[in-house]
Amino acid sequence: MKQIIGILWVISTFIFACAKMGLPPGGPEDKTPPFIVRTIPVNGATRVDPRTTIQVGFSEGIQPSSAKGAIFITPYPGEGVKIRYGRRKIKIAFSQPLKLERTYVITFGTGIKDDRNNPMKASFTLAFSTGAVLDEGEISGRVYGAESGSGIDIWAYELSDSLDPNPLQREPDYIVQCATAGDFKFSHLAIRAYRLFAIRDKASDRLYQIGEDEIGVAFRDVYLTTEKEQKADSMYFQMTRTDTLGPSLLRAVPSDRHHLTLRFDKSLSSRYPLSTDFFTVVSTQDSLDTLVVEHAYLDPVNPQTIHVFTHAQTPGIQYKVTVRDLNDESGNPIEPATREALFDGADVDTARPVLLWVSPKPGEKSVALEGRVQLIFNEAIDSVRFPEGFSLKDTAGQAVQGSIRWDTPLEVLFQSKELLKSRQTYEIQLLGKGVVDRAGNALADTLFRFQTLDGDTLSEIAGRVWDPDSTAAGSIHIHARQTGESKVVYTLVISEPGDYRFKDILPGLYLLDCFRDRDGDGRYSFGKPFPFVPSERFVVSSDTVKVRSRWPNEGNDLRLPRTVF
């Protein structure tokens, strides 16, 4: 008996030890996102009982807290919706019966996460009808420019003969969330007209908050009809954040008897040139003592600064400057209560001018051969004497011939007559004998070098821009953006749809995009949600373009989305 007991003890010990063996704890991190495996009713069901309770099962346990605010029911069924969150199941009950002969869509957003914080890869749409027919309207598109599409909603409002929908005051009729890449799709929509917005709804209150929420405005409304368009695609959005608070004048600082610097609390719009009529400078002691404004321009480096040049100020006299007709980058006008500033007249300027910006940068390599040199100073430079102090020379000491253009009194552009030589070192000289401010103060002698790229490595990208809207107007701005660390961007502007060609570009991988400049201001316009102003149309290439040395890449066509149908 003792032997039997001993044998049993050995066997049990062996079994227990084996039970302890196996894979070590840990293992690869769980990165599998949760997904929906079953629903009641099934997706696409018709003749659903208006008093039904919706049930949704998941592939794994989810965080109930993550599902709150990530479930959207459209059309809105009214107050009293009860949602019960389980580990692997969600139940939705309605306090009142659903409407008859209606298609309902319930979207489960990407905010739903599993226990490892893995979010759903894409939103899930459950559609069913209380009638015999399921609506089949579809709208799809993509949000561009955001680091991630997660957390961005697309709101759809049904359009009628009433006032335009205002997302600041009205909840959307339909909501769907973007996938991580920015793609979205509405399905099972009624055949009606819709207006769309892309919203990053921080408060999750289904209302747009100016200044808090990012928004993307559609470039057109969508009209779903059984005859012509039951499915609409290529609805593209770019996100921006706007506010309604205008800029304020903080202070006025004279640097000399003729130069007045105005500082604002926000960046000002550079869309339109400044007029001297926007500025009034008058003595606080004598209203008839007014200083004539000769020039005014936005600082090319700091858009929160305006430079104003006046007739000679009287030292010690206090002046008041008043500004008007200025707008920030969102189009908000300057605040009426902050349009004035006081300053004391300055004495003679004795400070040297300073070079703030130069392109090409000192020591830069692989500089393009186009021969453009841009210089920006901290104050106005004597343009007549400037050629005496500026030169661009090659390694042999030969001066490069070219033309000089002053975009503002402190911003100058040199353009060579011929292309620069490949793989050469060039030297820029700025000598104080010629580079002086209007008071005669000389810049400290400055010298720096840069190297040009290897011209034999350059190539081309070519293609055609198509616009299906024959009535559209505006130039087309095309960009070739190199991927990777370099972030080189080439820009072309063509007056109308047609062929384009980027010449002399570096090899690499590029993404192409373009927009049509409807308002002619030279930059992409995001539109306004209310009163509604559509955004400008744009398109982004779906694939990267590979450019090899001396091997032009042709046939890269871009097709703008249509505004008419």
ZIMOPE-V272529 format. One record per pair of residues at least 12 apart in sequence whose ideal C-beta (glycine too) atoms are under 6 Angstrom apart, sorted by the first residue. I is the first residue (numbers start at 0). J is the second residue. Records with the same first field share a line. If there is no record, write none. Layout:
# ZIMOPE-V272529
I=J, J
This chain:
# ZIMOPE-V272529
29=115
32=117, 119, 120
33=57, 58, 59, 61, 113, 119
34=58
35=55, 123
36=56, 58
37=56
38=55, 125
39=54
40=127
42=125
44=127
45=128, 131, 133
47=127, 129
49=96, 97, 129
50=96
52=90, 92
53=91
54=90
55=89
56=88
57=87
59=113
60=86, 87, 114
61=111, 113
62=112
63=84
65=110, 111, 112
66=84, 111
68=203
69=108, 110, 111
70=107
71=106, 174
72=105
73=104, 172, 173
74=172
76=93
79=94
80=93
97=129
99=129
100=130
101=129
102=128, 133, 134, 187
104=124, 126, 187
105=125
106=122, 124, 175
107=123
108=122, 176
109=122, 149, 176
121=178
122=176
124=186
126=187
134=187, 188, 189
136=188, 190, 223, 229
137=186, 230
138=185, 221, 231
139=184, 232
140=234, 235
141=181, 182, 235
142=177, 181, 197, 236
143=237, 539
144=237, 238
145=238
147=179
148=177, 178, 179, 180, 181
149=179
150=199
151=177, 197, 199
152=174, 176, 198, 200
153=175, 183, 197
154=171, 174, 196, 198
155=171, 173, 193, 195
156=171, 172, 194
157=172, 191
158=192, 194
163=531
164=194
165=529
166=196, 207, 528
167=207
170=205
190=223, 225
192=222
193=221
194=220
195=217
197=215, 236
198=212, 214
199=212, 213
200=212
209=242, 243
210=242
213=238, 240
215=236, 237, 238
216=526, 528, 534
218=533, 534, 536
219=533, 562
228=564
233=560
239=525
241=329
245=331, 332, 333, 334
246=263, 265, 327, 333
247=264, 334, 337
248=263, 322, 337, 340
249=262, 264
250=262, 340
251=320, 340, 342
253=342, 345
255=345, 348, 438
256=311, 312, 345
257=308, 309
259=307
260=306
261=305
262=304
263=303
265=327
266=302, 303, 328
267=302, 325, 327
268=326, 328
269=297
270=520
273=295, 296
275=292, 295
277=322, 323, 324
278=292, 295, 307, 322
279=321
280=309, 318, 320
281=319
282=316, 318
283=317, 319
290=309, 310
291=310
292=307, 309
293=308
294=308
295=307
296=407
299=375, 410
300=355, 356, 375
312=344, 345
313=344
314=344, 346
316=344
317=343
318=342
319=339, 341
320=340
321=338, 339
322=338
348=438
351=440
352=376, 378, 436, 442
353=377
354=376
355=375, 377
356=375
357=374
358=373
359=449
361=447
363=449
364=450
365=452
366=449, 451
368=418, 419, 451, 454
370=415, 419
371=414
372=413
373=412
374=411
375=410
376=409
378=409, 436
379=408, 409, 437
381=435, 437
382=405
384=433, 435
385=433
387=433
388=429, 430, 432, 433, 434
390=428
391=427
392=426
393=425
394=424
399=415
400=416
401=413, 414, 415, 416
402=414
419=451
421=453, 454
422=453
423=451
424=448, 450
425=449
426=448
427=447
428=446
429=442, 445
430=444
431=444
456=506, 548
457=503
458=506, 546, 548, 549, 550, 551
459=502, 551
460=479, 501, 544, 552, 555
461=500, 553
462=554, 555, 556
463=498, 556
464=496, 513, 557
465=496, 558
466=496, 559
467=561
468=561, 562, 563
473=515, 516, 517
474=492, 494, 516
475=493, 513, 515
476=492, 514
477=491, 499, 513
478=490, 512
479=501, 509, 511
480=510
481=507, 509
482=508
489=501, 504
506=546, 547, 548
507=546
508=543, 545
509=544
510=540, 543
511=540, 555
512=539
513=557
514=535, 537
515=536
517=535
523=535
536=559, 560
538=557, 559
